[in-house]
Amino acid sequence: MKRFYALFVGGALLLAGAVGVAMASGHGLASYKDNFEPITVMYVDNPDNPVTPEKVELGRKLYHDPRLSKSGLFSCNTCHNIATWGMSKLPVDIGHQWRLGPVNSGTVFNAAFYEAQFWDGRAADLEEQAKGPILAHEEMAMPSEELAVERIASIPEYVSRFKVSFPEDAEPLTYDNIANAIAAFERTLLTPGRWDRFLLGDNDSLSRAEHEGMKAFVDMGCARCHNGVALGGGFEKMGLVNNYPSESPSQGRYDVTGKQEDKNVFKMTTLRNIEHTYPYFHDGAVWELEEAVRIMARLQLGRQLNDAETKSIVTFLKALTGEIPEHALRLPVLPASTAATPRPDPS
Amino acid sequence: MKRFYALFVGGALLLAGAVGVAMASGHGLASYKDNFEPITVMYVDNPDNPVTPEKVELGRKLYHDPRLSKSGLFSCNTCHNIATWGMSKLPVDIGHQWRLGPVNSGTVFNAAFYEAQFWDGRAADLEEQAKGPILAHEEMAMPSEELAVERIASIPEYVSRFKVSFPEDAEPLTYDNIANAIAAFERTLLTPGRWDRFLLGDNDSLSRAEHEGMKAFVDMGCARCHNGVALGGGFEKMGLVNNYPSESPSQGRYDVTGKQEDKNVFKMTTLRNIEHTYPYFHDGAVWELEEAVRIMARLQLGRQLNDAETKSIVTFLKALTGEIPEHALRLPVLPASTAATPRPDPS
């Protein structure tokens, strides 16, 4: 994709040179664009869990099914709400028995592009991620994988959907495949938009002010970490230059590896749709995008941004808002429980 | 509508007589059908709150917006989940601070046909109903109407949507109009299906066993209460012949009127989609439709149903499952909060 994109831009510049006009309107954008990649796919496939229409439909149902929580109150969609850009927009989430989680729920949109999942990267991919919250004490609180499987396996429509979604598996309905189906759905939750049209050659899909904001973003060094297709999704220390004071118990990647150098190293959230994915940072402590930008500049670059600089960066960041695809906004109709379905339990 | 329907069926019978064939296949269904009415509208209008496309779209957003709850966790859709046939399917709902409600949440589908709203009928219509849960201590727990309005009014997209939805109001964004918009959306949540095609003359859209079930339902006296378009929605004493033992604190309509004769008088839930709207009764104590039918027969009719009778009635009841309209399954994209938006508060 990267290679294709580079060729494409090369061609566009050549053409611009030939007609001798458009260079000015592009005003040297190409080298800036080279930090980023457009979304050019409908989904991010996983060879170990290929995205198929059957699996996506099954995953859509499971994603919205509150029976995957002990109480029957929470579905994946509760904390990663499609209607609110893939997250709950709460600083930290409210889970079983009104327990508050330690960190902010990230957006599910474009998470398929991440290097790893969760703020501390403890899951390698979406397939592994999906298995966590269902069992987590302060989230959906299912007492065991077995009970999750038992709930789902008690519903005939699910049984047959697992069969057609995982036709090669001797036992299609497993906890792993519940997660695989959910992940397949999530792999389709991408939000291309005018930013991608811009990267693909349509300079006019961003305004002049947005062009300038992108340049400032790159020139200041933001794109050293926030680059590629997700403008995030890799790991970085929160507080490269100055410390970030936080009340969160999380120490990021250190909680997983125990290595000193991983203290306060977090997986970077994508900057796509960032104007909608507040409150910001792993502790959800910051509500305003302007403030988040100022904090990042101070912590990571040791820079005190002035108002004009902040405004310019924010103008650029707002150009990263994409479009939620229609199919993502379609609610499933969930199949009925049966006499064999273990009951919801709020205790 | 009733009048039109009667004429229509009369015409169908006349035609059947003329061709001298179809009478047997109808085997005297007409007088049974006369207890019921089909859904023939796309929405149930309210002259005091006319349903308009603008209002429905605004209502869709508000219905799914968790910012109408103090914590930011609950939207109308949490307890009246479109994906699970308009309710949560919990015995009683879990609300703010994990408080459990006193009664089961009813389905929103076809609720527009009800005589009154809530199990005790304390709201005259959906417009009045929608104002309740937002403020209820054990539900969405907003501390005041003012805070609900303040949250919504801090969001520019909502402000302009209220203006176009309530163009004649000097002050369009009020707590009453929040409820009016939600109710307008709910007034479109109807689920016509093969039952309605049957009532409108297509006898084959129900099987013979379903025809027989309908006859048993009427002959036993069930349709004395469960009739009309919703097969429910009016008031009746729960326990006309035998008492219903319940742990629920609710005494039904008595809680509103204080009249002895209203003790344990409840608004009847619609029987449309009843196979999906478990658990049953105001206390959500009964999970199986078969058991609910047996209990109703014993309590209301003093009848002990045998297995064949129960099965026949249940067969009929399952024919009352309609189709959730596509538009109801479309999630909105919610507009972003602003610096002026009062923050969610889980306390």
Contacts between the chains, C-beta under 8 A, distances in Angstrom:
chain1	res1	chain2	res2	distance
A	64	B	83	4.9
A	65	B	83	8.0
A	66	B	81	7.4
A	66	B	84	7.4
A	66	B	88	7.3
A	66	B	89	7.9
A	71	B	90	7.7
A	71	B	94	6.1
A	72	B	88	7.2
A	72	B	89	6.7
A	72	B	90	5.2
A	73	B	78	7.5
A	73	B	88	7.3
A	73	B	90	7.0
A	73	B	94	5.0
A	78	B	73	7.5
A	78	B	78	7.9
A	81	B	66	7.4
A	82	B	331	5.6
A	83	B	64	5.0
A	83	B	65	8.0
A	83	B	331	4.8
A	83	B	332	5.8
A	83	B	333	6.4
A	83	B	334	5.2
A	84	B	66	7.4
A	84	B	334	5.1
A	85	B	333	7.7
A	88	B	66	7.4
A	88	B	72	7.2
A	88	B	73	7.3
A	89	B	66	7.9
A	89	B	72	6.8
A	89	B	337	7.2
A	89	B	344	7.7
A	90	B	71	7.6
A	90	B	72	5.2
A	90	B	73	7.0
A	90	B	344	5.5
A	90	B	346	7.6
A	91	B	344	7.9
A	94	B	71	6.1
A	94	B	73	4.9
A	94	B	346	5.6
A	97	B	98	5.5
A	98	B	97	5.5
A	98	B	98	4.2
A	98	B	346	7.3
A	100	B	346	6.6
A	275	B	336	6.4
A	276	B	336	5.3
A	278	B	336	7.5
A	278	B	337	7.2
A	287	B	337	7.7
A	287	B	339	7.3
A	287	B	343	7.2
A	288	B	339	5.9
A	324	B	333	5.6
A	328	B	331	8.0
A	329	B	330	5.8
A	329	B	331	4.3
A	329	B	332	7.7
A	329	B	333	7.1
A	330	B	329	5.8
A	330	B	330	6.7
A	330	B	331	7.4
A	331	B	82	5.6
A	331	B	83	4.8
A	331	B	328	8.0
A	331	B	329	4.3
A	331	B	330	7.4
A	331	B	331	5.9
A	332	B	83	5.8
A	332	B	329	7.7
A	333	B	83	6.4
A	333	B	85	7.7
A	333	B	324	5.6
A	333	B	329	7.1
A	334	B	83	5.2
A	334	B	84	5.1
A	336	B	275	6.4
A	336	B	276	5.3
A	336	B	278	7.5
A	337	B	89	7.2
A	337	B	278	7.2
A	337	B	287	7.8
A	339	B	287	7.4
A	339	B	288	5.9
A	343	B	287	7.2
A	344	B	89	7.7
A	344	B	90	5.5
A	344	B	91	7.9
A	346	B	90	7.6
A	346	B	94	5.6
A	346	B	98	7.2
A	346	B	100	6.6
